[in-house]
Amino acid sequence: MIRGMIVFTGGIHRSGCGVVKNVSNMDSSPQAALGGLLEIALSLQPLPGKLAAALALIVEAGPEAFRPQGSIFLMNAPGTGLVLAAEHNLDPALRHECTSVPLGHCVCGLAAQERRSIFLCHDLAGGRQPHGHFCAPIVAGEQLLGVLNIYTSPRALLTDREKDFLSAATQSLALMIARQRNDDELLAQRDLLRKILDHLPFRVFWKDRDSVIQGGNLCFARDAGVSSPEELVGCRDEDLVGRRADAATYVRRDQRVMQEGRPLLDYEELRQVADGRETMVMASLLPLHDARGEVSGVVGIYADVTAQRDAESRLLSLTITDQLTGLPNLALVKDRLDQAIISARYGQRTLGLVYLDLDNFKKVNNSFGHAIGDEVLRLAGERLRQVVFSTDTVGRMGGDVFLLLLRDLRTEEDITLILRKLRQSLEQPFLVAGHEVFVSASMGIALYPHDGEDAASLLKNANTALHKAKETGRNGYQLYSPAMNASALMRLSMESQLRKALDLQQFEVFYQPQVEARSGRLVGAEALVRWRHPELGLVAPGDFIPLAEETGLIIDIGAWVLNEACVRLKGWREAGLPLERVAVNLSPLQFQHHDLVTTVCSALLDSGLDPALLELEITESAVMHDVDKAAGILRYFRDMGVKVAVDDFGTGYSSLSLLKRFPITLLKIDRAFVHGIEEGEDDKAIVTAIIAMGHRLGLKVLAEGVENDAQRAFLRESGCDELQGYLFSRPLELAQFETLLARASAGP
């Protein structure tokens, strides 16, 4: 018992006098009151008004035991006490006294502190009529919001139904307060967002699924031709002066973004605003999603970049435009790359930097002249620009090299698709001054941020990828990989040492025997160049021959091999060693070189070798570059008596035309078909067909890559004339081969 009070905290409440008053007979008023509380909670009035109305409804329409007096307290901001938020019929003095109540003080503070309902009655009321109190904490989840204090008749008892009413009433108050505070917070956030949006230098708007504008910021409203964002709501683009001219375009774009569910980012376009000015904007359009994750509209953002673009245009015209093509030069591409990296870093997007080199463009200038070559470069630049997006950059570094900056790449499929389109755009012939000019391109690409996070790294790595693309056959593309750097460094070192190798006499000629299929008699040898490096030892041909071909060193190396082979065969013949011929490979670059005939004639004259003992091996690709010129060269060799063999026959696409047009004496079956003899019937059929066709045309047939007896047996049975491969001998250095020749001369 508290002094002057009798306290009840649960069950059937009894006064100190032992008198019990049963108030269990409730009419429908409490139920109606609860419904009224819901209406108040949903009303639009501020929280103080809602609490006052709710309190009046509770005490006036509540159970009979209630007096028409009461109060509602809310927790103060620090959470240390209660403040009076609403009262009903309180005495003025009491109202003043209860303005602020610390936790634990009086019955309301105690109910708040202990978070439990307290029911008590005053026997001694301090000058006021004896009365009872029902104090209940107002709680939402774990948060204490306040206290409901109801005056009751003295010594009244509350039935379970009346307790349920009070419990429901406090719950309704809790929901009302929490909801109002959430609404107030949302309104505050909305007002803050509105202030932020209206102070942004960007234009922002959002629409529903029907492309009806639902809102926008002040800058967008002014562009659209209205004075406030509120005037935008419910409008369509065609309703607004500043949007009307391009309304259909805007709607189509909205529908595309909503249907695909993907944003359009950083696109530029020319727009007309309400005052009639045309402005260049950088815009993005993104899909909006509802709570279920379904697309419910679009949000757009754009910035006026007119001044920026005008400045860029003036700069381009003065200093950083390629004078031939009108494209940005390297300086401008670098500048745009720096800007794009900043934007991509902020937006977490992928960029692509492409080095594009026109293959063998020097031949265009040599064949048609520089004027036509320059026009082809200009037209090539136009074609490349037509492939990429307007936000991308196509520049020219000089010569036949272009540099492309691709923005906003999403997937590897995006990358490969645009690279294929770039290549295809150049495959159609260029018609210039009555000439059809054909070109192809090699491309290397580096991606931000995967392959570099700054312009210098991306430029270096894209260039490395370009060199890799050219190494692997031209007219293709390569994506950069870190391994390429190590490969590039090794390649540079290899090239430097390769240039010195001939002067330092590091090259040797190895010889691989060629035997008659039936008898096994040694009839010829293929001369194969080898590089004996003082530190690396024998360097694999696959490691230096492609490099020699690319750098042009193969011309001098090939001439040295030809001279060496002719001199050696002349010496062997004079020594009476039995060798009918020596075969020397001509690379495609050697065959196309203007000095080829002179080189061959000089080797024969200097060595004194009979031309009939020399066999030149060519590939299909070597002669198909210029068929008429190739046919003339081969006829000249035939007239000299030099034999010509087609190496790797059957692996190209024009083998039959070779046999028909060129004076050939021997076909070499590629080792791939020989290896396949034991694996299936298809390769057997191909080998048999090549042998039969060669014999019908009066040609000898040699199979290379023979490694076992089964292959030899099949080739002999099929009528193959000669064999070459590891079954008989690996390529041998000079001393070993001469020993082999001596044994062959001595006989069995």
LOSE-401953 format. One record per residue (C-alpha): chain; y negated, x, z. Coordinates in steps of 0.5 Angstrom, whole numbers. Example, Ala and Ser with C-alpha at 12.3 -4.5 7.8 and 13.67 -1.06 7.14 Angstrom:
% residues 2
<A <9 25 16>>
<A <2 27 14>>
This chain:
% residues 748
<A <0 0 0>>
<A <-7 3 -2>>
<A <-12 1 3>>
<A <-15 -6 2>>
<A <-9 -7 -4>>
<A <-2 -9 -4>>
<A <1 -6 -10>>
<A <7 -8 -15>>
<A <10 -4 -20>>
<A <15 -8 -23>>
<A <20 -14 -22>>
<A <18 -20 -18>>
<A <11 -18 -15>>
<A <10 -21 -8>>
<A <4 -20 -4>>
<A <3 -18 3>>
<A <3 -25 6>>
<A <10 -26 3>>
<A <7 -32 -1>>
<A <10 -32 -8>>
<A <7 -35 -14>>
<A <11 -36 -20>>
<A <7 -36 -27>>
<A <13 -37 -32>>
<A <11 -43 -35>>
<A <7 -41 -41>>
<A <4 -45 -47>>
<A <3 -43 -54>>
<A <-3 -40 -53>>
<A <-1 -33 -51>>
<A <3 -33 -58>>
<A <-3 -35 -62>>
<A <-7 -30 -58>>
<A <-2 -24 -61>>
<A <-3 -27 -68>>
<A <-10 -27 -67>>
<A <-10 -20 -65>>
<A <-7 -18 -72>>
<A <-12 -21 -75>>
<A <-17 -17 -71>>
<A <-14 -11 -73>>
<A <-14 -12 -80>>
<A <-21 -14 -80>>
<A <-27 -10 -83>>
<A <-31 -9 -77>>
<A <-32 -3 -73>>
<A <-27 -1 -67>>
<A <-32 -3 -61>>
<A <-33 -10 -64>>
<A <-25 -10 -65>>
<A <-24 -8 -58>>
<A <-29 -13 -55>>
<A <-26 -19 -60>>
<A <-19 -17 -58>>
<A <-20 -17 -50>>
<A <-24 -24 -50>>
<A <-18 -26 -54>>
<A <-13 -23 -49>>
<A <-16 -26 -43>>
<A <-18 -33 -45>>
<A <-12 -34 -49>>
<A <-7 -31 -44>>
<A <-3 -33 -39>>
<A <-5 -38 -33>>
<A <-5 -32 -28>>
<A <-11 -29 -32>>
<A <-18 -29 -30>>
<A <-23 -29 -36>>
<A <-25 -22 -34>>
<A <-22 -15 -36>>
<A <-24 -8 -40>>
<A <-21 -3 -45>>
<A <-22 4 -43>>
<A <-21 10 -48>>
<A <-19 17 -47>>
<A <-25 21 -48>>
<A <-25 27 -53>>
<A <-23 33 -48>>
<A <-18 28 -45>>
<A <-20 29 -38>>
<A <-22 22 -37>>
<A <-23 15 -39>>
<A <-30 11 -42>>
<A <-31 4 -42>>
<A <-30 2 -49>>
<A <-30 -6 -48>>
<A <-31 -11 -43>>
<A <-31 -18 -42>>
<A <-35 -22 -36>>
<A <-35 -16 -31>>
<A <-41 -16 -26>>
<A <-47 -11 -28>>
<A <-46 -7 -22>>
<A <-38 -6 -24>>
<A <-40 -5 -31>>
<A <-44 1 -29>>
<A <-39 4 -24>>
<A <-34 4 -29>>
<A <-37 7 -35>>
<A <-33 13 -34>>
<A <-27 14 -30>>
<A <-23 21 -29>>
<A <-16 21 -29>>
<A <-12 19 -23>>
<A <-19 15 -20>>
<A <-18 8 -18>>
<A <-12 4 -21>>
<A <-14 5 -29>>
<A <-15 12 -28>>
<A <-8 12 -24>>
<A <-5 8 -30>>
<A <-7 13 -35>>
<A <-5 19 -31>>
<A <2 17 -30>>
<A <3 13 -36>>
<A <5 7 -33>>
<A <3 0 -32>>
<A <1 -2 -25>>
<A <0 -9 -22>>
<A <-4 -10 -16>>
<A <-8 -15 -12>>
<A <-14 -14 -7>>
<A <-14 -18 -1>>
<A <-21 -14 1>>
<A <-25 -14 -5>>
<A <-31 -11 -3>>
<A <-36 -17 -3>>
<A <-32 -20 -9>>
<A <-27 -25 -10>>
<A <-20 -23 -8>>
<A <-17 -22 -15>>
<A <-11 -18 -18>>
<A <-11 -13 -23>>
<A <-6 -11 -29>>
<A <-7 -4 -32>>
<A <-3 -2 -37>>
<A <-3 5 -41>>
<A <-5 4 -49>>
<A <0 9 -52>>
<A <1 11 -59>>
<A <8 15 -60>>
<A <6 21 -55>>
<A <-1 20 -55>>
<A <-5 16 -49>>
<A <-11 12 -53>>
<A <-13 9 -47>>
<A <-12 3 -41>>
<A <-12 -4 -42>>
<A <-15 -8 -35>>
<A <-14 -15 -34>>
<A <-16 -19 -28>>
<A <-11 -24 -25>>
<A <-11 -29 -20>>
<A <-10 -27 -13>>
<A <-3 -26 -11>>
<A <-1 -28 -17>>
<A <6 -26 -20>>
<A <8 -25 -27>>
<A <14 -28 -31>>
<A <18 -24 -36>>
<A <15 -27 -41>>
<A <8 -26 -39>>
<A <10 -18 -38>>
<A <12 -19 -45>>
<A <6 -22 -47>>
<A <2 -16 -44>>
<A <7 -11 -47>>
<A <6 -14 -54>>
<A <-2 -14 -53>>
<A <-2 -7 -51>>
<A <2 -5 -57>>
<A <-3 -9 -61>>
<A <-9 -5 -58>>
<A <-5 2 -60>>
<A <-4 0 -67>>
<A <-11 -3 -68>>
<A <-14 4 -65>>
<A <-9 8 -68>>
<A <-10 5 -75>>
<A <-18 5 -74>>
<A <-18 12 -72>>
<A <-14 14 -79>>
<A <-18 9 -83>>
<A <-25 13 -80>>
<A <-21 20 -81>>
<A <-20 18 -88>>
<A <-27 15 -89>>
<A <-30 22 -87>>
<A <-25 26 -91>>
<A <-27 21 -97>>
<A <-34 22 -96>>
<A <-33 30 -95>>
<A <-29 30 -102>>
<A <-35 26 -105>>
<A <-40 31 -103>>
<A <-36 37 -105>>
<A <-34 33 -112>>
<A <-42 32 -113>>
<A <-44 39 -111>>
<A <-39 42 -116>>
<A <-41 45 -123>>
<A <-35 42 -126>>
<A <-34 35 -128>>
<A <-28 31 -125>>
<A <-26 24 -127>>
<A <-19 20 -126>>
<A <-16 14 -129>>
<A <-10 9 -128>>
<A <-4 9 -133>>
<A <-9 4 -138>>
<A <-14 10 -138>>
<A <-19 6 -134>>
<A <-23 10 -130>>
<A <-22 10 -123>>
<A <-27 15 -121>>
<A <-31 21 -122>>
<A <-36 26 -119>>
<A <-44 26 -120>>
<A <-44 31 -126>>
<A <-39 27 -130>>
<A <-43 21 -129>>
<A <-49 24 -132>>
<A <-45 26 -138>>
<A <-42 19 -139>>
<A <-49 16 -139>>
<A <-49 13 -132>>
<A <-53 14 -126>>
<A <-48 14 -120>>
<A <-40 15 -120>>
<A <-40 8 -117>>
<A <-42 5 -124>>
<A <-36 9 -127>>
<A <-30 5 -124>>
<A <-27 0 -128>>
<A <-30 3 -135>>
<A <-26 5 -141>>
<A <-29 11 -145>>
<A <-31 7 -150>>
<A <-36 3 -145>>
<A <-40 9 -144>>
<A <-45 12 -148>>
<A <-43 20 -147>>
<A <-36 18 -148>>
<A <-36 13 -154>>
<A <-36 18 -160>>
<A <-29 21 -158>>
<A <-26 15 -154>>
<A <-20 15 -158>>
<A <-18 22 -158>>
<A <-19 22 -150>>
<A <-14 16 -150>>
<A <-9 19 -154>>
<A <-9 25 -150>>
<A <-9 21 -143>>
<A <-2 18 -146>>
<A <1 24 -148>>
<A <0 27 -141>>
<A <3 21 -138>>
<A <9 21 -143>>
<A <10 28 -142>>
<A <9 29 -135>>
<A <6 36 -136>>
<A <-1 38 -136>>
<A <-6 41 -141>>
<A <-9 47 -139>>
<A <-15 51 -141>>
<A <-17 47 -148>>
<A <-23 48 -151>>
<A <-27 43 -155>>
<A <-34 41 -157>>
<A <-36 34 -154>>
<A <-43 30 -154>>
<A <-46 28 -148>>
<A <-50 22 -146>>
<A <-57 25 -149>>
<A <-54 27 -155>>
<A <-53 34 -154>>
<A <-46 38 -157>>
<A <-43 42 -151>>
<A <-37 46 -151>>
<A <-33 45 -145>>
<A <-26 48 -142>>
<A <-22 43 -140>>
<A <-16 41 -136>>
<A <-12 34 -136>>
<A <-6 33 -131>>
<A <-2 27 -129>>
<A <-3 24 -123>>
<A <3 21 -119>>
<A <4 16 -114>>
<A <8 16 -107>>
<A <15 15 -111>>
<A <13 21 -116>>
<A <12 16 -122>>
<A <6 18 -126>>
<A <0 13 -125>>
<A <-5 16 -129>>
<A <-9 22 -130>>
<A <-14 27 -127>>
<A <-19 31 -131>>
<A <-23 37 -130>>
<A <-28 41 -135>>
<A <-34 45 -135>>
<A <-39 46 -140>>
<A <-38 53 -143>>
<A <-43 53 -148>>
<A <-48 58 -146>>
<A <-42 63 -145>>
<A <-39 61 -151>>
<A <-46 62 -155>>
<A <-47 69 -151>>
<A <-40 71 -153>>
<A <-41 69 -161>>
<A <-48 73 -161>>
<A <-44 79 -158>>
<A <-39 79 -163>>
<A <-43 79 -169>>
<A <-47 85 -166>>
<A <-42 90 -163>>
<A <-35 87 -163>>
<A <-33 84 -169>>
<A <-28 87 -174>>
<A <-32 88 -180>>
<A <-27 86 -185>>
<A <-23 80 -182>>
<A <-28 77 -178>>
<A <-23 78 -172>>
<A <-25 81 -165>>
<A <-24 88 -165>>
<A <-20 92 -159>>
<A <-26 92 -154>>
<A <-27 84 -155>>
<A <-19 83 -154>>
<A <-19 88 -148>>
<A <-25 84 -145>>
<A <-22 77 -146>>
<A <-15 80 -143>>
<A <-19 82 -137>>
<A <-22 75 -136>>
<A <-15 72 -138>>
<A <-12 76 -132>>
<A <-17 73 -127>>
<A <-16 66 -129>>
<A <-8 67 -130>>
<A <-8 70 -123>>
<A <-12 64 -120>>
<A <-8 59 -123>>
<A <-1 63 -123>>
<A <0 62 -130>>
<A <3 67 -135>>
<A <0 71 -141>>
<A <3 74 -147>>
<A <0 80 -150>>
<A <3 82 -157>>
<A <2 88 -162>>
<A <3 86 -169>>
<A <4 91 -174>>
<A <5 90 -182>>
<A <11 94 -184>>
<A <10 99 -189>>
<A <3 97 -191>>
<A <1 104 -194>>
<A <6 102 -200>>
<A <1 96 -201>>
<A <-5 100 -201>>
<A <-1 105 -206>>
<A <2 100 -210>>
<A <-4 95 -211>>
<A <-10 99 -209>>
<A <-15 99 -202>>
<A <-19 93 -205>>
<A <-13 88 -205>>
<A <-10 91 -199>>
<A <-16 89 -195>>
<A <-16 82 -198>>
<A <-9 82 -195>>
<A <-11 84 -188>>
<A <-16 79 -188>>
<A <-12 73 -190>>
<A <-6 76 -185>>
<A <-11 75 -180>>
<A <-13 68 -182>>
<A <-5 66 -182>>
<A <-4 69 -175>>
<A <-10 65 -173>>
<A <-7 58 -175>>
<A <-1 59 -172>>
<A <-4 60 -165>>
<A <-8 56 -160>>
<A <-16 55 -160>>
<A <-16 58 -153>>
<A <-11 64 -156>>
<A <-14 71 -159>>
<A <-12 74 -165>>
<A <-16 81 -166>>
<A <-15 87 -170>>
<A <-14 94 -168>>
<A <-15 97 -174>>
<A <-11 99 -180>>
<A <-5 94 -181>>
<A <-5 93 -173>>
<A <-7 86 -170>>
<A <-7 84 -163>>
<A <-6 77 -160>>
<A <-7 75 -153>>
<A <-3 68 -152>>
<A <-5 64 -146>>
<A <-1 59 -141>>
<A <6 61 -143>>
<A <11 57 -139>>
<A <18 59 -142>>
<A <22 64 -145>>
<A <23 59 -151>>
<A <15 58 -152>>
<A <15 66 -153>>
<A <20 66 -158>>
<A <18 60 -161>>
<A <11 63 -163>>
<A <13 70 -164>>
<A <18 67 -170>>
<A <12 62 -172>>
<A <8 69 -173>>
<A <13 72 -177>>
<A <14 66 -181>>
<A <7 66 -183>>
<A <7 72 -186>>
<A <13 72 -190>>
<A <10 67 -195>>
<A <7 72 -201>>
<A <0 73 -201>>
<A <-3 72 -208>>
<A <-9 76 -209>>
<A <-12 78 -216>>
<A <-6 75 -219>>
<A <-1 79 -215>>
<A <4 77 -211>>
<A <4 81 -205>>
<A <10 81 -200>>
<A <9 84 -192>>
<A <13 83 -186>>
<A <11 85 -179>>
<A <14 88 -173>>
<A <12 85 -166>>
<A <12 88 -159>>
<A <10 83 -153>>
<A <8 84 -146>>
<A <8 79 -141>>
<A <3 78 -135>>
<A <4 79 -129>>
<A <12 81 -130>>
<A <10 87 -135>>
<A <3 89 -132>>
<A <-2 86 -128>>
<A <-8 90 -131>>
<A <-10 90 -138>>
<A <-8 98 -139>>
<A <-1 97 -137>>
<A <0 91 -141>>
<A <-3 94 -147>>
<A <1 100 -146>>
<A <7 96 -145>>
<A <6 92 -151>>
<A <5 98 -155>>
<A <12 101 -153>>
<A <15 94 -154>>
<A <13 95 -161>>
<A <15 102 -162>>
<A <22 99 -160>>
<A <22 93 -165>>
<A <20 98 -171>>
<A <26 102 -168>>
<A <31 97 -169>>
<A <30 95 -176>>
<A <23 92 -177>>
<A <21 85 -179>>
<A <23 83 -172>>
<A <20 83 -165>>
<A <22 86 -158>>
<A <20 84 -151>>
<A <18 89 -146>>
<A <23 92 -141>>
<A <22 97 -136>>
<A <27 101 -139>>
<A <23 102 -145>>
<A <18 107 -142>>
<A <23 112 -140>>
<A <26 111 -147>>
<A <19 112 -150>>
<A <18 118 -146>>
<A <25 121 -148>>
<A <23 119 -155>>
<A <16 123 -155>>
<A <20 129 -152>>
<A <26 128 -157>>
<A <21 128 -163>>
<A <17 134 -161>>
<A <23 138 -161>>
<A <26 135 -167>>
<A <20 138 -171>>
<A <21 145 -168>>
<A <29 145 -169>>
<A <29 146 -177>>
<A <24 152 -176>>
<A <28 155 -170>>
<A <35 154 -174>>
<A <38 149 -169>>
<A <41 145 -175>>
<A <48 146 -177>>
<A <52 142 -182>>
<A <59 140 -180>>
<A <64 138 -185>>
<A <69 132 -185>>
<A <75 133 -190>>
<A <77 127 -195>>
<A <84 127 -197>>
<A <88 124 -203>>
<A <92 118 -200>>
<A <99 119 -203>>
<A <99 127 -202>>
<A <95 128 -197>>
<A <92 134 -201>>
<A <85 136 -199>>
<A <80 134 -204>>
<A <73 134 -201>>
<A <69 134 -195>>
<A <63 130 -193>>
<A <57 134 -190>>
<A <54 132 -184>>
<A <48 134 -180>>
<A <49 136 -173>>
<A <43 139 -168>>
<A <45 144 -163>>
<A <40 144 -158>>
<A <39 150 -153>>
<A <39 146 -147>>
<A <42 139 -149>>
<A <48 142 -153>>
<A <50 138 -159>>
<A <45 132 -160>>
<A <49 125 -162>>
<A <47 124 -169>>
<A <45 117 -167>>
<A <40 120 -162>>
<A <36 124 -167>>
<A <37 121 -174>>
<A <33 114 -174>>
<A <28 118 -170>>
<A <28 123 -176>>
<A <28 117 -181>>
<A <22 114 -178>>
<A <18 120 -177>>
<A <19 122 -184>>
<A <23 129 -182>>
<A <29 127 -185>>
<A <26 129 -192>>
<A <26 136 -190>>
<A <32 136 -186>>
<A <36 132 -192>>
<A <33 137 -197>>
<A <36 143 -192>>
<A <43 140 -191>>
<A <43 139 -199>>
<A <42 146 -200>>
<A <46 148 -195>>
<A <52 144 -197>>
<A <51 146 -205>>
<A <51 154 -203>>
<A <57 153 -198>>
<A <61 150 -204>>
<A <59 155 -209>>
<A <62 160 -204>>
<A <68 157 -203>>
<A <70 155 -210>>
<A <68 163 -212>>
<A <73 165 -206>>
<A <78 160 -209>>
<A <79 155 -204>>
<A <81 148 -206>>
<A <75 143 -205>>
<A <74 139 -211>>
<A <67 136 -208>>
<A <62 136 -203>>
<A <59 129 -201>>
<A <52 129 -198>>
<A <48 123 -195>>
<A <42 121 -198>>
<A <38 116 -193>>
<A <34 111 -195>>
<A <27 114 -194>>
<A <30 120 -198>>
<A <32 116 -204>>
<A <25 113 -204>>
<A <21 120 -204>>
<A <18 122 -210>>
<A <21 129 -210>>
<A <28 127 -210>>
<A <30 129 -217>>
<A <27 135 -216>>
<A <30 137 -209>>
<A <37 135 -212>>
<A <36 140 -218>>
<A <33 145 -214>>
<A <39 145 -209>>
<A <44 146 -215>>
<A <40 151 -219>>
<A <39 155 -213>>
<A <46 155 -211>>
<A <49 155 -218>>
<A <53 150 -216>>
<A <56 145 -222>>
<A <53 138 -221>>
<A <60 135 -222>>
<A <62 138 -215>>
<A <56 134 -212>>
<A <57 127 -209>>
<A <51 123 -207>>
<A <52 118 -202>>
<A <47 112 -202>>
<A <47 105 -198>>
<A <45 99 -201>>
<A <39 98 -197>>
<A <36 105 -200>>
<A <37 102 -207>>
<A <35 95 -206>>
<A <28 96 -205>>
<A <26 98 -212>>
<A <32 96 -216>>
<A <29 98 -223>>
<A <27 105 -220>>
<A <33 106 -217>>
<A <37 105 -223>>
<A <33 110 -227>>
<A <34 115 -222>>
<A <42 114 -221>>
<A <42 114 -229>>
<A <39 121 -229>>
<A <44 124 -224>>
<A <50 121 -228>>
<A <47 124 -234>>
<A <47 131 -230>>
<A <54 130 -228>>
<A <52 128 -221>>
<A <57 123 -218>>
<A <54 117 -214>>
<A <58 114 -208>>
<A <56 107 -205>>
<A <57 108 -197>>
<A <59 103 -192>>
<A <61 98 -198>>
<A <62 91 -196>>
<A <57 90 -191>>
<A <51 88 -195>>
<A <49 82 -199>>
<A <48 85 -206>>
<A <54 89 -207>>
<A <57 86 -213>>
<A <50 87 -216>>
<A <50 94 -214>>
<A <57 95 -218>>
<A <54 91 -224>>
<A <47 95 -225>>
<A <48 102 -222>>
<A <52 108 -225>>
<A <57 109 -219>>
<A <63 113 -219>>
<A <66 112 -212>>
<A <66 106 -207>>
<A <67 108 -199>>
<A <70 102 -195>>
<A <66 101 -189>>
<A <70 103 -182>>
<A <69 96 -179>>
<A <74 93 -184>>
<A <79 99 -183>>
<A <79 98 -176>>
<A <80 91 -177>>
<A <87 92 -181>>
<A <91 91 -175>>
<A <87 85 -172>>
<A <88 80 -177>>
<A <89 78 -184>>
<A <82 77 -186>>
<A <80 84 -186>>
<A <86 86 -190>>
<A <84 81 -195>>
<A <77 84 -196>>
<A <80 91 -196>>
<A <85 89 -201>>
<A <80 86 -205>>
<A <75 92 -205>>
<A <81 96 -208>>
<A <83 92 -213>>
<A <75 90 -215>>
<A <74 98 -215>>
<A <80 100 -219>>
<A <78 94 -224>>
<A <71 97 -225>>
<A <74 104 -226>>
<A <72 107 -219>>
<A <75 111 -214>>
<A <76 108 -207>>
<A <75 112 -201>>
<A <77 109 -194>>
<A <73 112 -188>>
<A <75 111 -181>>
<A <82 112 -181>>
<A <85 113 -174>>
<A <92 112 -174>>
<A <99 112 -179>>
<A <99 104 -179>>
<A <92 104 -182>>
<A <94 110 -187>>
<A <100 106 -189>>
<A <97 100 -191>>
<A <91 103 -195>>
<A <97 107 -199>>
<A <101 101 -200>>
<A <94 97 -202>>
<A <93 103 -207>>
<A <87 106 -204>>
<A <85 113 -207>>
<A <83 117 -202>>
<A <82 117 -194>>
<A <77 120 -189>>
<A <78 119 -181>>
<A <80 122 -174>>
<A <87 121 -176>>
<A <86 128 -181>>
<A <80 131 -178>>
<A <74 130 -174>>
<A <68 133 -177>>
<A <69 141 -176>>
<A <63 146 -175>>
<A <63 151 -181>>
<A <68 156 -178>>
<A <73 151 -176>>
<A <73 148 -183>>
<A <73 154 -187>>
<A <80 156 -183>>
<A <82 149 -185>>
<A <81 150 -192>>
<A <84 157 -192>>
<A <91 154 -189>>
<A <90 148 -195>>
<A <90 154 -200>>
<A <96 158 -197>>
<A <100 151 -198>>
<A <106 149 -194>>
